[in-house]
């Protein structure tokens, strides 16, 4: 069974609760249940969007979360992405 990988932007300096909520949105957006969930950090919006492009190119199910702007970050800010499956051999990049 493939795992769900969640990459969370750390440059936004969101509170832990906010990060948890964003990750929940990402998992729900995939519609995948009963999967192992692995949460990783990603350092910037640019890296996050590059990862989304890679997932799209590889045809992997993914969900990029853009914040609603109600609390800590401006509306539309990409905060995290959940990707179903894949391999991330160089963990230091994330």
MDTraj code that builds the backbone (N, CA, C; nanometers):
import mdtraj as md
import numpy as np

residues = "UNK UNK UNK UNK UNK UNK UNK UNK UNK UNK UNK UNK UNK UNK UNK UNK UNK UNK UNK UNK UNK UNK UNK UNK UNK UNK UNK UNK UNK UNK UNK UNK UNK UNK UNK UNK UNK UNK UNK UNK UNK UNK UNK UNK UNK UNK UNK UNK UNK UNK UNK UNK UNK UNK UNK UNK UNK UNK UNK UNK UNK UNK UNK UNK UNK UNK UNK UNK UNK UNK UNK UNK UNK UNK UNK UNK UNK UNK UNK UNK UNK UNK UNK UNK UNK UNK UNK UNK UNK UNK UNK UNK UNK UNK".split()
xyz = np.array([
    [0.0836, -0.1173, 0.0000],
    [0.0000, 0.0000, 0.0000],
    [0.0888, 0.1246, 0.0000],
    [0.0580, 0.2177, -0.0859],
    [0.1371, 0.3400, -0.0950],
    [0.1078, 0.4332, 0.0221],
    [0.2113, 0.5013, 0.0656],
    [0.1981, 0.5986, 0.1737],
    [0.1564, 0.7337, 0.1166],
    [0.1051, 0.8183, 0.2036],
    [0.0783, 0.9578, 0.1697],
    [0.1931, 1.0399, 0.2284],
    [0.2572, 1.1194, 0.1447],
    [0.3646, 1.2076, 0.1886],
    [0.3097, 1.3492, 0.1948],
    [0.3244, 1.4144, 0.3089],
    [0.2815, 1.5526, 0.3238],
    [0.4059, 1.6379, 0.3409],
    [0.4218, 1.7369, 0.2549],
    [0.5329, 1.8302, 0.2627],
    [0.4786, 1.9631, 0.3144],
    [0.5269, 2.0077, 0.4291],
    [0.4774, 2.1275, 0.4957],
    [0.5799, 2.2390, 0.4842],
    [0.5360, 2.3551, 0.4386],
    [0.6260, 2.4704, 0.4305],
    [0.6648, 2.5180, 0.5690],
    [0.7938, 2.5268, 0.5949],
    [0.8419, 2.5730, 0.7241],
    [0.8748, 2.7219, 0.7228],
    [0.8901, 2.7788, 0.6041],
    [0.9240, 2.9212, 0.5967],
    [0.8091, 3.0107, 0.6402],
    [0.6865, 2.9578, 0.6463],
    [0.5706, 3.0371, 0.6888],
    [0.5635, 3.0535, 0.8403],
    [0.6354, 2.9688, 0.9129],
    [0.6400, 2.9749, 1.0594],
    [0.5000, 2.9709, 1.1218],
    [0.4165, 2.8809, 1.0687],
    [0.2820, 2.8626, 1.1237],
    [0.2911, 2.7903, 1.2582],
    [0.1925, 2.8175, 1.3434],
    [0.1838, 2.7436, 1.4693],
    [0.1590, 2.5965, 1.4373],
    [0.1958, 2.5091, 1.5292],
    [0.1821, 2.3643, 1.5081],
    [0.0366, 2.3262, 1.4775],
    [-0.0573, 2.3860, 1.5497],
    [-0.1983, 2.3546, 1.5252],
    [-0.2407, 2.3910, 1.3840],
    [-0.1928, 2.5024, 1.3344],
    [-0.2234, 2.5451, 1.1981],
    [-0.1659, 2.4448, 1.0989],
    [-0.0430, 2.3998, 1.1244],
    [0.0176, 2.3004, 1.0357],
    [-0.0631, 2.1708, 1.0340],
    [-0.1089, 2.1297, 1.1500],
    [-0.1887, 2.0071, 1.1579],
    [-0.3171, 2.0226, 1.0778],
    [-0.3816, 2.1368, 1.0909],
    [-0.5047, 2.1615, 1.0156],
    [-0.4779, 2.1586, 0.8652],
    [-0.3684, 2.2206, 0.8224],
    [-0.3356, 2.2233, 0.6805],
    [-0.3084, 2.0821, 0.6288],
    [-0.2382, 2.0022, 0.7068],
    [-0.2114, 1.8635, 0.6677],
    [-0.3412, 1.7847, 0.6559],
    [-0.4336, 1.8096, 0.7480],
    [-0.5647, 1.7433, 0.7413],
    [-0.6380, 1.7790, 0.6135],
    [-0.6341, 1.9047, 0.5754],
    [-0.6968, 1.9462, 0.4499],
    [-0.6343, 1.8719, 0.3320],
    [-0.5032, 1.8577, 0.3351],
    [-0.4335, 1.7913, 0.2248],
    [-0.4728, 1.6446, 0.2132],
    [-0.4791, 1.5744, 0.3255],
    [-0.5160, 1.4326, 0.3232],
    [-0.6606, 1.4156, 0.2774],
    [-0.7494, 1.4995, 0.3301],
    [-0.8895, 1.4920, 0.2871],
    [-0.9028, 1.5207, 0.1381],
    [-0.8201, 1.6112, 0.0879],
    [-0.8237, 1.6449, -0.0540],
    [-0.7842, 1.5301, -0.1440],
    [-0.7046, 1.4375, -0.0921],
    [-0.6669, 1.3197, -0.1712],
    [-0.7793, 1.2182, -0.1782],
    [-0.8616, 1.2148, -0.0751],
    [-0.9683, 1.1148, -0.0709],
    [-0.9152, 0.9739, -0.0502],
    [-0.7924, 0.9610, -0.0017],
    [-0.7309, 0.8302, 0.0205],
    [-0.7376, 0.7973, 0.1689],
    [-0.7857, 0.6796, 0.2005],
    [-0.7985, 0.6389, 0.3396],
    [-0.7100, 0.5181, 0.3669],
    [-0.6914, 0.4887, 0.4941],
    [-0.6161, 0.3708, 0.5374],
    [-0.4760, 0.3667, 0.4783],
    [-0.4063, 0.4782, 0.4840],
    [-0.2696, 0.4871, 0.4323],
    [-0.1760, 0.5318, 0.5431],
    [-0.0539, 0.4897, 0.5331],
    [0.0499, 0.5410, 0.6222],
    [0.0737, 0.6862, 0.5818],
    [0.0895, 0.7759, 0.6783],
    [0.1114, 0.9174, 0.6497],
    [0.2495, 0.9571, 0.6990],
    [0.3273, 1.0158, 0.6096],
    [0.4624, 1.0615, 0.6407],
    [0.4657, 1.2120, 0.6182],
    [0.5019, 1.2880, 0.7218],
    [0.5056, 1.4337, 0.7112],
    [0.6501, 1.4805, 0.7046],
    [0.6780, 1.5641, 0.6060],
    [0.8131, 1.6156, 0.5830],
    [0.8075, 1.7666, 0.5731],
    [0.9199, 1.8319, 0.5966],
    [0.9217, 1.9767, 0.5802],
    [0.9783, 2.0112, 0.4431],
    [0.9340, 2.1227, 0.3918],
    [0.9863, 2.1766, 0.2677],
    [1.0123, 2.3241, 0.2937],
    [1.1166, 2.3792, 0.2340],
    [1.1686, 2.5073, 0.2801],
    [1.1097, 2.6325, 0.2162],
    [1.0381, 2.6190, 0.1043],
    [0.9907, 2.7418, 0.0400],
    [0.8723, 2.7138, -0.0516],
    [0.8044, 2.8205, -0.0888],
    [0.6944, 2.8105, -0.1848],
    [0.7462, 2.7589, -0.3189],
    [0.8612, 2.8074, -0.3590],
    [0.9200, 2.7639, -0.4866],
    [0.9422, 2.6124, -0.4877],
    [0.9972, 2.5578, -0.3791],
    [1.0206, 2.4135, -0.3701],
    [0.8885, 2.3373, -0.3693],
    [0.7889, 2.3911, -0.2991],
    [0.6588, 2.3265, -0.2921],
    [0.5938, 2.3193, -0.4301],
    [0.5968, 2.4289, -0.5034],
    [0.5357, 2.4315, -0.6360],
    [0.6118, 2.3439, -0.7347],
    [0.7436, 2.3329, -0.7182],
    [0.8224, 2.2424, -0.8024],
    [0.7834, 2.0973, -0.7742],
    [0.7585, 2.0663, -0.6488],
    [0.7162, 1.9322, -0.6113],
    [0.5780, 1.9014, -0.6696],
    [0.4893, 2.0005, -0.6686],
    [0.3573, 1.9811, -0.7297],
    [0.3720, 1.9532, -0.8791],
    [0.4574, 2.0283, -0.9467],
    [0.4791, 2.0071, -1.0903],
    [0.5329, 1.8672, -1.1166],
    [0.6227, 1.8208, -1.0311],
    [0.6781, 1.6859, -1.0455],
    [0.5688, 1.5810, -1.0286],
    [0.4846, 1.5965, -0.9267],
    [0.3755, 1.5011, -0.9029],
    [0.2795, 1.4991, -1.0219],
    [0.2485, 1.6172, -1.0736],
    [0.1584, 1.6275, -1.1887],
    [0.2202, 1.5563, -1.3105],
    [0.3489, 1.5836, -1.3343],
    [0.4193, 1.5243, -1.4482],
    [0.4238, 1.3718, -1.4383],
    [0.4393, 1.3216, -1.3163],
    [0.4457, 1.1772, -1.2943],
    [0.3075, 1.1130, -1.2853],
    [0.2022, 1.1951, -1.2903],
    [0.0661, 1.1421, -1.2865],
    [0.0242, 1.0895, -1.1507],
    [0.0871, 1.1391, -1.0443],
    [0.0519, 1.0931, -0.9095],
    [-0.0598, 1.1776, -0.8512],
    [-0.1489, 1.1122, -0.7794],
    [-0.2562, 1.1817, -0.7095],
    [-0.1948, 1.2732, -0.6054],
    [-0.2363, 1.4009, -0.6050],
    [-0.1819, 1.4971, -0.5102],
    [-0.2859, 1.6041, -0.4804],
    [-0.2635, 1.6746, -0.3686],
    [-0.3523, 1.7836, -0.3302],
    [-0.2680, 1.8961, -0.2721],
    [-0.2606, 2.0078, -0.3443],
    [-0.1920, 2.1274, -0.2953],
    [-0.2936, 2.2099, -0.2175],
    [-0.2590, 2.2466, -0.0945],
    [-0.3495, 2.3262, -0.0108],
    [-0.3103, 2.4725, -0.0207],
    [-0.4094, 2.5563, -0.0511],
    [-0.3928, 2.7022, -0.0496],
    [-0.4815, 2.7541, 0.0631],
    [-0.4227, 2.8313, 0.1519],
    [-0.4922, 2.8753, 0.2725],
    [-0.6085, 2.9693, 0.2405],
    [-0.7106, 2.9633, 0.3258],
    [-0.8274, 3.0492, 0.3105],
    [-0.8063, 3.1920, 0.3593],
    [-0.6968, 3.2171, 0.4291],
    [-0.6632, 3.3524, 0.4728],
    [-0.7378, 3.4004, 0.5951],
    [-0.7911, 3.3088, 0.6748],
    [-0.8706, 3.3497, 0.7907],
    [-0.7887, 3.3708, 0.9176],
    [-0.6645, 3.3202, 0.9215],
    [-0.5884, 3.3311, 1.0470],
    [-0.4475, 3.3858, 1.0255],
    [-0.3520, 3.2994, 0.9924],
    [-0.2104, 3.3376, 1.0008],
    [-0.1445, 3.3821, 0.8716],
    [-0.1887, 3.3334, 0.7595],
    [-0.1215, 3.3647, 0.6326],
    [-0.2235, 3.4192, 0.5327],
    [-0.1790, 3.4942, 0.4331],
    [-0.2717, 3.5530, 0.3364],
    [-0.3477, 3.4484, 0.2552],
    [-0.4681, 3.4840, 0.2164],
    [-0.5516, 3.3968, 0.1338],
    [-0.4761, 3.3557, 0.0077],
    [-0.4871, 3.2271, -0.0233],
    [-0.4242, 3.1741, -0.1440],
    [-0.2815, 3.1261, -0.1258],
    [-0.2243, 3.1449, -0.0058],
    [-0.0868, 3.1018, 0.0189],
    [-0.0781, 2.9496, 0.0146],
    [0.0091, 2.8928, -0.0724],
    [0.0275, 2.7475, -0.0714],
    [0.1014, 2.7067, 0.0554],
    [0.0408, 2.6180, 0.1363],
    [0.0990, 2.5817, 0.2657],
    [0.1602, 2.4433, 0.2686],
    [0.0996, 2.3481, 0.1977],
    [0.1509, 2.2118, 0.1993],
    [0.0934, 2.1346, 0.0814],
    [0.1488, 2.0170, 0.0600],
    [0.0990, 1.9291, -0.0443],
    [0.0992, 1.7870, 0.0094],
    [-0.0021, 1.7111, -0.0249],
    [-0.0049, 1.5679, 0.0038],
    [0.0086, 1.4966, -0.1302],
    [0.0945, 1.3972, -0.1336],
    [0.1192, 1.3207, -0.2554],
    [0.1045, 1.1738, -0.2218],
    [0.0283, 1.1020, -0.3021],
    [0.0102, 0.9593, -0.2808],
    [0.1240, 0.8851, -0.3492],
    [0.2000, 0.8107, -0.2696],
    [0.3080, 0.7284, -0.3224],
    [0.4308, 0.8067, -0.3628],
    [0.5227, 0.7369, -0.4245],
    [0.6464, 0.7987, -0.4700],
    [0.7632, 0.7613, -0.3824],
    [0.8793, 0.7976, -0.4272],
    [1.0026, 0.7721, -0.3537],
    [1.0748, 0.9048, -0.3345],
    [1.1278, 0.9258, -0.2162],
    [1.2015, 1.0476, -0.1853],
    [1.3345, 1.0066, -0.1240],
    [1.4290, 0.9620, -0.2084],
    [1.5525, 0.9034, -0.1558],
    [1.6440, 1.0025, -0.0866],
    [1.6430, 1.1286, -0.1245],
    [1.7320, 1.2269, -0.0628],
    [1.6507, 1.3118, 0.0355],
    [1.6310, 1.2586, 0.1561],
    [1.5479, 1.3235, 0.2568],
    [1.6009, 1.4610, 0.2932],
    [1.7299, 1.4848, 0.2741],
    [1.7869, 1.6134, 0.3128],
    [1.7317, 1.7289, 0.2310],
    [1.6741, 1.6995, 0.1138],
    [1.6156, 1.8051, 0.0313],
    [1.4858, 1.8557, 0.0898],
    [1.4252, 1.7776, 0.1769],
    [1.2946, 1.8118, 0.2292],
    [1.3059, 1.8390, 0.3759],
])
top = md.Topology()
chain = top.add_chain()
for i, resn in enumerate(residues, 1):
    res = top.add_residue(resn, chain, resSeq=i)
    for name in ("N", "CA", "C"):
        top.add_atom(name, md.element.get_by_symbol(name[0]), res)
traj = md.Trajectory(xyz[None], top)
